[in-house]
Amino acid sequence: MEFRQLGYSGLKVPVLSFGAGTFGGGNTFFKAWGSSDVAEATRLVDVCLEAGVNLFDTADVYSDGLSEEILGEAIKGRRNQVLISTKATFRMSTKKGPNDLGSSRHHVMESCEASLRRLKIETIDIYHMHGFDALTPVEETLKTLDTLVQSGKVRYIACSNFSGWHLMKSLSVSERYGWSRYVGHQVYYSLIGREYEWELMPLALDQKVGALVWSPLGWGRLTGKIRRNQSIPAESRLHKTSDYGPQVADEYLYKVVDALDEVAKDTGKSVPQIALNWLVQKPTVANVIVGARNEEQLQQNLGSVGWNLTKEQVAKLDAASEVAPVYPYWHQRQFAERNPLPSSQR
Ligand SMILES: NC(=O)c1ccc[n+]([C@@H]2O[C@H](COP(=O)([O-])OP(=O)(O)OC[C@H]3O[C@@H](n4cnc5c(N)ncnc54)[C@H](OP(=O)(O)O)[C@@H]3O)[C@@H](O)[C@H]2O)c1
């Protein structure tokens, strides 16, 4: 397994990690996502470790804490072989108080302690703010996260679902006070969701923030099970979850899947393997978080690395998935296209 440096840090992460969103099935939404119990989760962790994938991603809100609990059980006795990433900020449906959400000192401290308890570990390797909290001063959040790092409860901090200005402001506050900085940004990025490339990718390149990609199959759509004139199979989570997450126009999805099918014919690889390999080749991507509701899906997805799509195949997928950027990105692109850099500077 290839390991990549996570942003401006010394931490090396495997290019694929495993997303434990499918562990637990604790409420209607997460039940549709998956419901791996401890036995199945332990087997999936075994398979990952055998393949060299040692990073596991979860969050406090996944199945209201059940995902963390099950992951904690599944890694029992092998803590020193794994890296654990989890998240705070959003409200767990079991908690109703005014301070039970957001990135305040109160909520982050409580959430971190609770995650450590559920995971039964002493330190979290990568601790994410799951979203931006515009009501809490950025200084309060980052000082709290720095305290968690200084106390050894957290090793590296990261954010998720931030806008460009959220991340840039946070990095600048960390730098001003000499506090720990976000080294990773967990982002939605896929062949049917390329908005990451407009603002966040250039920012990540400039500021050395590694991307950890969530829902790399476009919220479970680029699985080879959906294409033109082929309806979603009964067992797919999409029947219950497609109203959440990224919304995708049918015709755009089919166009991308047509291109994936063509590349699948050329390579002998499956649709999900090609969609994942395309991501692994993109700048700033340090890690792609693979989702799988069972061992068969996991084994297939682990086969997405160790080989590379050709430049021509990447270009075909790029062209099929291209969408017109919103302002000001179309303006910036037009300027760049009319004033190309000499090849020596590209
Ligand atoms: N930071 C955030 O806000 C955020 C948000 C979402 C997710 N995440 C992280 O990202 C991880 C992955 O997200 P995701 O599950 O949405 O990823 P995804 O890769 O977009 O979708 C995974 C789903 O696709 C289907 N699938 C996967 N591999 C397949 C295969 N080889 N063949 C056929 N079907 C296959 C399965 O669903 P079916 O069997 O139902 O079709 C599986 O649950 C999560 O576990 C979590 O750790 C983070």
The ligand as an ORCA input file, in Angstrom:
! r2SCAN-3c Opt
* xyz 0 1
  N     -16.821     14.098      6.464
  C     -18.061     13.874      6.053
  O     -18.922     14.752      6.097
  C     -18.395     12.509      5.498
  C     -19.639     12.316      4.858
  C     -19.910     11.050      4.337
  C     -18.988     10.018      4.465
  N     -17.806     10.230      5.139
  C     -16.798      9.143      5.275
  O     -16.591      8.530      4.016
  C     -16.810      7.119      4.112
  C     -17.285      6.581      2.786
  O     -18.494      7.246      2.412
  P     -19.577      6.531      1.501
  O     -19.992      5.243      2.126
  O     -20.636      7.530      1.213
  O     -18.689      6.213      0.202
  P     -19.040      5.835     -1.303
  O     -17.810      5.174     -1.792
  O     -19.526      7.010     -2.071
  O     -20.252      4.796     -1.212
  C     -20.074      3.539     -0.608
  C     -21.300      2.668     -0.900
  O     -21.299      2.297     -2.270
  C     -21.669      0.908     -2.379
  N     -20.446      0.199     -2.807
  C     -19.178      0.414     -2.366
  N     -18.302     -0.369     -3.013
  C     -19.015     -1.122     -3.872
  C     -18.659     -2.131     -4.788
  N     -17.390     -2.501     -4.967
  N     -19.643     -2.704     -5.525
  C     -20.931     -2.327     -5.369
  N     -21.346     -1.380     -4.495
  C     -20.391     -0.770     -3.738
  C     -22.159      0.508     -0.996
  O     -23.529      0.888     -0.857
  P     -24.751     -0.095     -1.293
  O     -24.350     -1.492     -1.013
  O     -25.880      0.389     -0.462
  O     -24.986      0.173     -2.767
  C     -21.322      1.394     -0.106
  O     -21.889      1.602      1.172
  C     -17.821      6.988      5.277
  O     -17.849      5.716      5.870
  C     -17.269      8.031      6.235
  O     -16.156      7.512      6.943
  C     -17.508     11.463      5.646
*
